[in-house]
């Protein structure tokens, strides 16, 4: 079965004008400009299967949005090739544009001074959606996102979270096979983020759409994506399960203990085996770090030898692991 998205050694380099400061340099630049090449995406290759939801992550300036813009046909690459739903994106075939949807967290496709419903009718004409299909799809999306009360209010009167829910509907009215989500929860409060994640998960389950998601909120990626593609400085660093990246870079577990204090009120005495580190300690509360392979035996030992009130075994925070990759630029 052919993949929904195939990217083969894709690259994008911007030619940027340069000018030193000062009046003389400004005058010289009017007749003789100098340029420098700035690589944004470097030789990136990957495939995404039909129905996959993939997290596409990296620090600011890594090339995420540039890659999505090439895959959606908004930019031409400097090198390499790609196919999405069987089309070459930058040829901008009308049949291709009808197969994809895109949501940009910092951009809007809704007209500011009219209600979302009016914009939806315009989009229905652009995509040539049959009236019955338009009504059925709109009703389904409105129900999933619980936005019936927003349809007739001017967009300028909506909150950011309300606008993003309406943007989702605008991108999905024509039922695209492939959906590009670029920071869809940017600037939203925790409650709206959770609702949008729940919507994306339910929509992909119902529709079978292929999704590439970029987000700086790791909760988005961890909840929605079984697989991540991580790029840094325009190059691909990792392609695989998020859990696999955590295990590779942080081969340890955290054990959070709450102990019953001794009758004299002092801190409990603890004898730990070699290789177990105390990360935090406050009274009877401790955070220990131990190798993953040693965690089961250590847990049993702690429960049998200490007055444990509560014990939790956790992976290190995903954000800390990703930040380590961003800082080191390597996996």
N, C-alpha and C positions, 0 to 999 in steps of 0.2 A: 504493500500500500504506500503510495507516494505521500511524503510529508506535506502538511498544510503550508509550512514555511521552510524554505531552504535558502541558506545564506552561505555563499562560497567566496572566501577571501575578500570580503567587502571592505572598502576603504573610502575615506572622505578626507580631503585636504583642502583647507581654505587658503586662498591667496589674499593676504591682509596687507594693506598699505602701511608703510612706516614713515614717520617724520620726526626728526629731533625737535626739541623745543626751540622757540625763538623766531623772530620775524624773518631773518634771512632764510632759515630753513623752510618757513611757510612759503616764501616767494619761490624758492628753488623747486618746491614740490608741485608748484603750478605748472611747470614745464618739464620736470623730470621726476617722476615718482619712483620710489623704491618699494619693493614688496618683500614679504617674507612668507614662507609656507608654514602653515600651522596644521599639523595632522590632528584630526578630531577622532577618526576611527581608523584603526590599523589592522588590516588583514584578519578580519573577524569571520569565523565560520561556525555555523551551528544549524541544526534542523529542529523543527517543532512539529510533533504529530497532530493529526486532527483531534480536536477535543481537549488538548493539553492546556493547562493554565500554568504559565512559566513566569517566574519572577526575573526581571532583567534589572540588576542592581549595580551600583557603583557610586563613588563619591561625585560631588559636583564637578562638572567638566570632564567626566570619564568618557562621554560619547553616547550616552543612553538615548537622549532625545534626538540626536543626529541620526542614530541608527533607525529609530522609529520613523523619523521623517523620510528617510530613504525607503523604508519598507512600505510606507503609506503613499509614496509617490510624490512627496512634497520637495524632495531633493534628489538630484542626480549624483551617483557615486563618482569618485575619482578612479576607482578600479574595482574589479571583482564583479560578481553577479548575484542575483537573488530572484527567487520566485515566491509568490504568495498566492495561494489558491489557483496555481497554474498560470499566473500572469507575471510579467515583468513589471514591477510597480511603477517605475518612472516613465513608462510609456503612457500611463494614465488612460488606459482603455476604459471607456464608460462602463463596460461590463464589469471591469475590475473594481471601479469605484463603488459599484452597487453591491460588492461582496464584502467590503470592509467597513468598519466604524472606528472612530477615534475620539477619545476624550482627553483633552489637555487641561490639567488642573489650573493653569493660569490663563486660559483662553476661553472665550465663550462663542458659541455658534447661535445663541438666541438673541433676537433683536431686543434691545434694552427697553424700549418704550411701549412694547405690546405684550400681551399675555403669552405664556408659553404655548397655549393651545393654538394661537394664530401662527406661531412659528412652525408648529407641528404640521399644520395644514399646508404651509409652504413647502416643507420638506417632503410631504406626501406627494406633491405635484412634481418636485424635482426628481424623486426616485420612482415616480409613476407607480405608486402603491394603489392597488384597487381599494375603493372605499370600504368594502366589507373587511378586507385584510387590515386596513388602517385602523378601523374601529376595534377589531378584535385584538390587535397587537397593543394599541394604546390602552385599552381596558386592562389587559394583562399586566403591562408595565406600571400603570397607575396603581393597580392593586398591590403589586409587589413592593412598590416604593411608598405607598400610602400618601399620595400627593394630590388627591382629588380636589382639595380646597385651594391648591396653588394654581390650577390651570388657567383661571380667569383673572389672576392678579398680574399687573405689569411686572416684568422681570426686575426692574429697578427697585421695586418694593420688597423683593425677596431677600432673605438672609443668604449668606454664602452657602450654608449647608442646603438650603432649599434650592438654590440655583444649581448646585452640583447634582442634586437628584433630577432636576429637570433636564440638565445636560445629558445625563445618562439616557433618559428617554429619547432625546433627540438623536443620539448616536445609535440607538437600537431599533428605531421605528421600522427600518427596512430589513430587519433581521439579518445582520451581517454574519457571514461565516467566520470572519476573523475580526477580532476586536483588539485595538491598541489602547491601553490605559496608561497615560503618562501623568503620574502624580494625581490620581483622581481624588485623594483625600487631603490634598494640600491645604493647610490652614483651617481644617475642620476640627470641631471639638470631638472628644472621645466618643460621645454618644452617636454622633452622625457618622463618624468613621466606622463604628461597629455596624450601623444599619446598612451602610453602603457595602461593606464586606459581605454581610449576610445576603444582600441583594445579588451581588456578583456571583456568589457561590450558588445561589438558587437558580439564577438565570442560566449559568453555564450548565448546570445539571439538567435543566429542561431543554435547552436549545442545542447542546453539544458544540457550542462555539469554541474556537481556538482563541486563547487570550495571551497576550504578552503584557505584563504589568510592570511598570517602574514605580518605585516608591522609596522614600527615605524613612517611612514608618515600617519597621521590621514586623510589626504586628500584622500589617496588610499581607506581607510576603509569607510569613509563617503560617497564617491561617488559610490562605488561598492557594499557595503554590507548593506542589510536591517536588518541584525542581527549580533550581535557580541557575541563571547565567550571570556571572560576575565579571565586569570589565573594569579596567583601571588604565588611565592614560591611553584610552582608545583601544587597548588590546584585551583579549579574552584571558582571564586568569583561572576561572573555574566554571565547570558545567556539570551539575549533578545535584543530588539531594542536599537540602539545607543541613539536615542532620549529619551528612557525611562531612561537610565542611567543618561543622562544630567538632566532630570527633577527631578530625585531622589536626586542627589547630589548638584544641583544648581537650587533651586526652585525660580529663579528670572529671570527677563529680564533686558537687558541693553537698555537704550534710549539715542541715540546720537542726541543732539540738536545743531543747529546753529541758533542764534538769530540775528535779525536786531539791531545793536547798537543804543542807544539813540542819539539824535542830539548833546548833549554835549560831546559825545565821551566816556562816562564812561561805566562801566559794567551794563547790565540790572539788575533791581531789580527782584528777583524771590522769591515767597512764595511757598514752597513745603509742601505737607501734611506730617503728621507723617509716618515714615516707609520708606520714600524715601531718599536714600543717594546720595550725590554728590561724585562721584568717581574721576572725573577729571573736572577741569575748567580752561579755558584759554581764556580770553576775552569773546566773545559771544559764545564760543563753550563749551558745557558741556556733560558729560557722567553721567547719572543717573542710579541707581539700584533700582528696585521695584519688589515686589512680583508678580508672574505671574498673580494671580487672580486680582490684582489691576491695571495691565498695561492698559487695554482698557479704564477704567475711567480716569486714569492719562493722557493718550494720548489725550483724548478729552478735558480735563481741560487745558492742556498746549497749545493746538492749539487755544482754545477760549480766553485764557487770556494773551498770550505772542506773541510778533512779531516774529513768527517762520519762518525762511527761509528754513530750512530743518529739517526733523525728521526721524530717522530710529530706528526701534525696532529690537533687535537682541537677540539671545541666547548667553550665555557666550561661549567663545572659547572652542571647544571640547578638545583641547590640555590641557587647564587648568583643565578641569574636570578629564581627564585621569591621569594627573600628580597628582592630589589630591588622586586618588585611589592608584597610585603607592606609594605615600608617606605614606599614612595611612594603606595600606594593607587591606582595608575593603571597603565594599559598603554599 
